[in-house]
Amino acid sequence: MLKRFVDGAEGQPFYQKRAPDKRPDWLRTVTLSFPSGRTAEEVVVDDAAGLAWIVNLAVWNCTPPGAVRRSGPPRRAARGSGSRAGVEWADVRRVALE
């Protein structure tokens, strides 16, 4: 999820969950599936060009899918003490380090 500050640092941000329709062909996206059956195409920032592109959109914060959000920043990748949806904690830790 992209947290965008299009009115500057003092303005109200908004959250953009899905990849914009108008984006460069080279920008990587991934389609996420949810338990409800819905899907969403989201931006994958995995290189300097992708980072520069989202910064140009006034994105100051990215929240990974599945992060627990309350009033503050994301606290953990998944709830509970074990694996979630067939994903082992070793894989969650590896992805977090990436």
Phi, psi and chi 1 to 4 in degrees:
 res  aa     phi    psi   chi1   chi2   chi3   chi4
   1 MET       -  134.8  179.8  175.3   -4.5      -
   2 LEU  -100.3  126.5  -52.9  174.7      -      -
   3 LYS   -98.1  110.3 -173.7  174.8 -176.8 -179.7
   4 ARG  -105.9  136.0  -62.5 -178.6   60.9 -175.2
   5 PHE  -115.7   69.1  -71.6   80.9      -      -
   6 VAL   -70.7  -17.3  -63.9      -      -      -
   7 ASP  -103.5   20.9  -66.8  -36.5      -      -
   8 GLY    88.0  177.1      -      -      -      -
   9 ALA   -62.5  -30.4      -      -      -      -
  10 GLU   -87.9  -12.4  -60.0  -62.1  -39.2      -
  11 GLY   -80.3  170.7      -      -      -      -
  12 GLN   -80.4  126.7  -71.4  -66.3  -43.4      -
  13 PRO   -79.3  166.2   30.9  -35.6      -      -
  14 PHE  -135.3  158.1   70.7   92.1      -      -
  15 TYR  -102.6  130.6  -66.6   91.9      -      -
  16 GLN  -114.6  110.6 -176.5  168.3   -8.1      -
  17 LYS   -82.9  -35.1  -66.8 -177.5  179.9 -178.1
  18 ARG  -104.2  153.8  -72.1  169.8  169.8   72.2
  19 ALA   -61.9  138.0      -      -      -      -
  20 PRO   -61.5  146.3  -19.1   29.2      -      -
  21 ASP   -62.8  -39.8  -69.4  -27.2      -      -
  22 LYS   -95.1  105.8  -65.8 -178.2 -179.2 -179.9
  23 ARG  -151.7  159.5   61.4 -177.7 -178.7  -90.8
  24 PRO   -63.3  148.6  -10.8   18.4      -      -
  25 ASP   -61.9  -30.0  -67.5  -23.5      -      -
  26 TRP   -79.7  -13.8   50.7  -98.5      -      -
  27 LEU   -71.6  126.0 -175.0   70.2      -      -
  28 ARG   -80.2  140.6 -161.8  159.6   72.1   93.2
  29 THR  -131.2  165.8   61.4      -      -      -
  30 VAL  -137.7  145.3   64.3      -      -      -
  31 THR   -96.9  118.3  -58.5      -      -      -
  32 LEU   -95.1  142.6  -59.4  177.6      -      -
  33 SER  -111.5  139.8  -61.4      -      -      -
  34 PHE  -113.1  158.4  -58.0   99.4      -      -
  35 PRO   -55.6  -27.3  -26.2   34.6      -      -
  36 SER   -70.5  -13.0   66.8      -      -      -
  37 GLY    98.2  -11.6      -      -      -      -
  38 ARG   -75.8  158.8  -65.8  175.5   51.5 -168.3
  39 THR  -129.8  161.3   61.5      -      -      -
  40 ALA  -147.9  134.4      -      -      -      -
  41 GLU   -90.6  123.2 -171.4  172.2   13.6      -
  42 GLU  -124.1  154.7  -63.7 -163.6   15.6      -
  43 VAL   -72.7  139.4  172.6      -      -      -
  44 VAL  -112.5  116.5  175.5      -      -      -
  45 VAL  -101.3  105.1  177.8      -      -      -
  46 ASP  -132.4   15.3   57.6   -1.0      -      -
  47 ASP  -155.4  172.0   60.4   11.8      -      -
  48 ALA   -63.2  -36.3      -      -      -      -
  49 ALA   -64.3  -42.6      -      -      -      -
  50 GLY   -64.1  -40.0      -      -      -      -
  51 LEU   -63.7  -44.8 -178.9   59.4      -      -
  52 ALA   -61.3  -38.4      -      -      -      -
  53 TRP   -64.9  -44.9 -174.0   78.7      -      -
  54 ILE   -71.8  -32.0   66.0  166.7      -      -
  55 VAL   -62.7  -38.1  166.9      -      -      -
  56 ASN   -63.9  -22.8 -167.5   48.0      -      -
  57 LEU   -85.7    7.1  -68.6  179.1      -      -
  58 ALA    67.4   35.1      -      -      -      -
  59 VAL   -86.7  124.1  173.4      -      -      -
  60 TRP  -112.3   -8.1  -70.1   10.1      -      -
  61 ASN  -153.8  137.3 -175.5   23.0      -      -
  62 CYS  -121.0  134.0  -62.1      -      -      -
  63 THR  -112.1  123.6  -56.7      -      -      -
  64 PRO   -68.2  151.3   22.5  -28.5      -      -
  65 PRO   -58.4  140.3  -19.4   29.1      -      -
  66 GLY    85.0   -2.5      -      -      -      -
  67 ALA   -68.7  142.3      -      -      -      -
  68 VAL   -82.4  120.5  176.7      -      -      -
  69 ARG  -112.7  131.8  -72.8 -147.6   32.5   95.6
  70 ARG  -123.9 -133.1  -68.3 -175.6  176.9   74.7
  71 SER   -83.2  -10.8   59.7      -      -      -
  72 GLY  -116.6 -160.4      -      -      -      -
  73 PRO   -70.9  166.0   24.8  -31.5      -      -
  74 PRO   -56.2  138.8  -19.0   27.9      -      -
  75 ARG  -104.5  -32.8  -65.3 -167.2  173.7  117.3
  76 ARG  -159.8  164.1   53.4 -169.7  172.0  162.3
  77 ALA   -80.9  -26.8      -      -      -      -
  78 ALA  -156.3  157.0      -      -      -      -
  79 ARG   -84.1  157.8  -65.0 -178.4 -178.2  157.3
  80 GLY    89.8  178.0      -      -      -      -
  81 SER  -106.6   -2.2   58.7      -      -      -
  82 GLY  -119.3 -163.0      -      -      -      -
  83 SER   -75.9  159.3   64.5      -      -      -
  84 ARG  -130.7  132.1  178.6  175.8  175.1 -176.2
  85 ALA    53.4   37.7      -      -      -      -
  86 GLY    78.8    9.0      -      -      -      -
  87 VAL  -100.6  124.7  177.8      -      -      -
  88 GLU   -80.1  150.5  -62.9  -61.3  -37.3      -
  89 TRP   -61.1  -32.7  -82.6  113.1      -      -
  90 ALA   -59.4  -38.4      -      -      -      -
  91 ASP   -70.1  -38.6  -66.7  -31.0      -      -
  92 VAL   -61.0  -45.0  172.4      -      -      -
  93 ARG   -64.3  -41.7  -71.5 -170.2  -60.6  -89.9
  94 ARG   -61.5  -44.3 -177.2 -177.5   51.9   74.6
  95 VAL   -65.0  -40.7  168.1      -      -      -
  96 ALA   -60.3  -39.5      -      -      -      -
  97 LEU   -68.1  -31.7  -69.9  172.1      -      -
  98 GLU   -65.8      -  -72.6  -70.1  -34.9      -
